[in-house]
Amino acid sequence: MPTAPVTATEPSIADEEPYLELLISTARIASIPFAQVEAPEQPTARIHWIGTFVDRRHPADLYADIVAGTPDLVVVDARYPEAYAREHLPTAINLPAREIDESTTADLDRDALYVVYCWNASCHASTKTANRLESLGFKVKELHGGLETWRKQGFPTERR
């Protein structure tokens, strides 16, 4: 397969620092005291991952809270109403993202913790619902792995 010619504006491999020097410079950065490190202008993958981890709830923890009747906990199913009607987590209410606004959430408790879920880890309905609820001032976490992980771990669902 033919390759494009290298132009004068493209850096060559010879212009880059040797790999060993990069490792040494990275080690120097890692040794800088935390107080001296400036926050990045754009979110990094690590910051995103840590934030995501903090904002997720494990199914076992949620199940324990449901069984214990933890006050101020609301489980939210972010899927379509038809899917919710077929099967959902115990105590869950149905609230898809496209239906969330100030009027549809007016009767919801602003002091409660809302744990939102959808189908599985690759479904983004829970993320959209969580973002909309959070933008309206609610405390929100997402259920790790959604309904799929909940089922795989053997926790019960309600079926109609």
C-alpha positions as a Python dict, from the first residue, in 0.01 Angstrom:
ca = {
    (1, 'M'): (0, 0, 0),
    (2, 'P'): (149, 339, -94),
    (3, 'T'): (213, 586, 185),
    (4, 'A'): (191, 962, 176),
    (5, 'P'): (524, 1143, 155),
    (6, 'V'): (648, 1316, 469),
    (7, 'T'): (618, 1692, 438),
    (8, 'A'): (853, 1943, 592),
    (9, 'T'): (590, 2045, 851),
    (10, 'E'): (553, 1697, 998),
    (11, 'P'): (781, 1621, 1293),
    (12, 'S'): (1013, 1329, 1246),
    (13, 'I'): (1080, 1060, 1504),
    (14, 'A'): (1431, 1203, 1545),
    (15, 'D'): (1277, 1530, 1673),
    (16, 'E'): (1107, 1355, 1966),
    (17, 'E'): (1265, 1301, 2308),
    (18, 'P'): (1405, 955, 2365),
    (19, 'Y'): (1170, 720, 2552),
    (20, 'L'): (1395, 696, 2858),
    (21, 'E'): (1402, 1074, 2896),
    (22, 'L'): (1021, 1079, 2882),
    (23, 'L'): (1007, 825, 3165),
    (24, 'I'): (1245, 1032, 3376),
    (25, 'S'): (1049, 1354, 3314),
    (26, 'T'): (723, 1175, 3400),
    (27, 'A'): (876, 1050, 3726),
    (28, 'R'): (977, 1407, 3813),
    (29, 'I'): (619, 1524, 3754),
    (30, 'A'): (482, 1247, 3976),
    (31, 'S'): (706, 1363, 4263),
    (32, 'I'): (568, 1720, 4267),
    (33, 'P'): (366, 1782, 4586),
    (34, 'F'): (-10, 1780, 4520),
    (35, 'A'): (-55, 2140, 4637),
    (36, 'Q'): (176, 2259, 4357),
    (37, 'V'): (-13, 2081, 4079),
    (38, 'E'): (-245, 2304, 3881),
    (39, 'A'): (-583, 2174, 3769),
    (40, 'P'): (-593, 2093, 3398),
    (41, 'E'): (-789, 2323, 3170),
    (42, 'Q'): (-979, 2027, 3024),
    (43, 'P'): (-1100, 1721, 3217),
    (44, 'T'): (-862, 1429, 3192),
    (45, 'A'): (-956, 1064, 3154),
    (46, 'R'): (-847, 998, 3515),
    (47, 'I'): (-1061, 1281, 3651),
    (48, 'H'): (-1354, 1156, 3445),
    (49, 'W'): (-1308, 797, 3567),
    (50, 'I'): (-1284, 897, 3932),
    (51, 'G'): (-1590, 1119, 3897),
    (52, 'T'): (-1781, 839, 3728),
    (53, 'F'): (-1680, 591, 3998),
    (54, 'V'): (-1795, 824, 4274),
    (55, 'D'): (-2125, 887, 4097),
    (56, 'R'): (-2212, 517, 4058),
    (57, 'R'): (-2387, 286, 4299),
    (58, 'H'): (-2311, -87, 4317),
    (59, 'P'): (-2615, -318, 4287),
    (60, 'A'): (-2534, -494, 4617),
    (61, 'D'): (-2528, -164, 4804),
    (62, 'L'): (-2853, -50, 4646),
    (63, 'Y'): (-3023, -382, 4720),
    (64, 'A'): (-2916, -359, 5086),
    (65, 'D'): (-3063, -8, 5107),
    (66, 'I'): (-3390, -120, 4945),
    (67, 'V'): (-3425, -414, 5186),
    (68, 'A'): (-3341, -191, 5483),
    (69, 'G'): (-3600, 64, 5371),
    (70, 'T'): (-3343, 342, 5368),
    (71, 'P'): (-3528, 673, 5390),
    (72, 'D'): (-3478, 940, 5126),
    (73, 'L'): (-3381, 689, 4856),
    (74, 'V'): (-3560, 689, 4522),
    (75, 'V'): (-3480, 431, 4252),
    (76, 'V'): (-3546, 566, 3902),
    (77, 'D'): (-3591, 355, 3589),
    (78, 'A'): (-3485, 569, 3291),
    (79, 'R'): (-3611, 328, 3023),
    (80, 'Y'): (-3923, 353, 2808),
    (81, 'P'): (-4253, 311, 2997),
    (82, 'E'): (-4322, -17, 2813),
    (83, 'A'): (-3993, -168, 2934),
    (84, 'Y'): (-4057, -43, 3288),
    (85, 'A'): (-4403, -201, 3281),
    (86, 'R'): (-4256, -541, 3187),
    (87, 'E'): (-3985, -545, 3456),
    (88, 'H'): (-3814, -303, 3692),
    (89, 'L'): (-3620, -287, 4018),
    (90, 'P'): (-3820, -304, 4341),
    (91, 'T'): (-3963, 34, 4446),
    (92, 'A'): (-3850, 199, 4119),
    (93, 'I'): (-4040, 483, 3959),
    (94, 'N'): (-4029, 541, 3583),
    (95, 'L'): (-3883, 871, 3468),
    (96, 'P'): (-3727, 879, 3119),
    (97, 'A'): (-3498, 1174, 3045),
    (98, 'R'): (-3722, 1320, 2776),
    (99, 'E'): (-4001, 1361, 3033),
    (100, 'I'): (-3795, 1546, 3293),
    (101, 'D'): (-3856, 1914, 3350),
    (102, 'E'): (-3954, 2139, 3637),
    (103, 'S'): (-4322, 2043, 3616),
    (104, 'T'): (-4270, 1664, 3606),
    (105, 'T'): (-4032, 1679, 3904),
    (106, 'A'): (-4226, 1932, 4110),
    (107, 'D'): (-4358, 1666, 4350),
    (108, 'L'): (-4024, 1486, 4393),
    (109, 'D'): (-3831, 1518, 4720),
    (110, 'R'): (-3530, 1743, 4666),
    (111, 'D'): (-3355, 1602, 4975),
    (112, 'A'): (-3366, 1240, 4856),
    (113, 'L'): (-3089, 1050, 4678),
    (114, 'Y'): (-3197, 935, 4331),
    (115, 'V'): (-3033, 619, 4196),
    (116, 'V'): (-3095, 597, 3822),
    (117, 'Y'): (-3059, 292, 3598),
    (118, 'C'): (-3133, 171, 3246),
    (119, 'W'): (-3067, -152, 3052),
    (120, 'N'): (-2694, -205, 3093),
    (121, 'A'): (-2353, -38, 3098),
    (122, 'S'): (-2373, 59, 2731),
    (123, 'C'): (-2716, 223, 2762),
    (124, 'H'): (-2698, 597, 2818),
    (125, 'A'): (-3058, 661, 2921),
    (126, 'S'): (-2959, 661, 3288),
    (127, 'T'): (-2681, 912, 3221),
    (128, 'K'): (-2921, 1146, 3042),
    (129, 'T'): (-3181, 1112, 3316),
    (130, 'A'): (-2920, 1164, 3588),
    (131, 'N'): (-2786, 1475, 3414),
    (132, 'R'): (-3133, 1626, 3380),
    (133, 'L'): (-3222, 1553, 3742),
    (134, 'E'): (-2890, 1693, 3861),
    (135, 'S'): (-2939, 2010, 3653),
    (136, 'L'): (-3267, 2061, 3842),
    (137, 'G'): (-3088, 2036, 4179),
    (138, 'F'): (-3139, 1670, 4272),
    (139, 'K'): (-2872, 1446, 4429),
    (140, 'V'): (-2816, 1165, 4178),
    (141, 'K'): (-2610, 848, 4133),
    (142, 'E'): (-2620, 591, 3855),
    (143, 'L'): (-2659, 219, 3919),
    (144, 'H'): (-2344, 42, 3799),
    (145, 'G'): (-2429, -191, 3509),
    (146, 'G'): (-2802, -121, 3505),
    (147, 'L'): (-3075, -385, 3503),
    (148, 'E'): (-2848, -638, 3332),
    (149, 'T'): (-2589, -639, 3613),
    (150, 'W'): (-2866, -631, 3874),
    (151, 'R'): (-3013, -952, 3728),
    (152, 'K'): (-2673, -1121, 3683),
    (153, 'Q'): (-2600, -1067, 4051),
    (154, 'G'): (-2925, -1244, 4137),
    (155, 'F'): (-3124, -954, 4279),
    (156, 'P'): (-3503, -960, 4238),
    (157, 'T'): (-3711, -752, 4000),
    (158, 'E'): (-4079, -668, 3989),
    (159, 'R'): (-4270, -792, 3685),
    (160, 'R'): (-4619, -703, 3574),
}
